[in-house]
């Protein structure tokens, strides 16, 4: 499906930037972003969503708001997570195209012109920026990413290799995402799931402007669990298959026991029995754990609580007003 080419002067582009403890580099990032957007010759607005930062991120965003009237901001009451911050930005963005990118500078603002050119050409409703190189990441980060991507492809059917949250969405895509009723969200996977025409554009991951990454193995594990269980019931099928394996193993042990009894052969040792008990005991606990994750998702959904709470808003002139 082709879209009609967009006129740069008549179209508004919104930039949604989740931020958590980015006080050291947020001002430099905003300067780079504004400079890149001015070169693109589009009308633009920027939404910085402070996800409950513990440092001076919000104060520095407010200072930049005085200098840049296109800058808007939301400050959460606490840390609700990156997915909630993206959702808040999408709900407030007014643009014909919305770009989601990180505040640490690793998503280069210079790529925006190429992304907007693809969108304006009308061949795609989603322009996904993919990582060409991960030289700035540690080997543990690269390993975690590989494991995460393979698990997502195997268990959820989503190929997210080298994917990132840095992507441009046409207004129709944004409106579709905002209609999704679920509370537990995975932005990267949801955009793929929609099936809108997608073009990819590669970029080299730049060094962080300042500070260290907030991501660690535990957070990535939680993200993987939420993403997989939100988009696939395959783990439940794996539990069923594991149960079948247990039944076959139990039948084999029964045949072996009957043969030993019939042949008057004493059963030697307890090592094999102990291993079997430990294996299937652990498998039972794993199955209960997987079921517990799905039940927890259902529990969170039926409570109907908001995905986030806003404490302050950055309005025109850099004024921070309580929500």
Order of alpha helices (4+ residues) and beta strands (2+ residues): beta-alpha-beta-alpha-beta-alpha-beta-alpha-beta-alpha-beta-alpha-alpha-beta-alpha-alpha-alpha-beta-beta
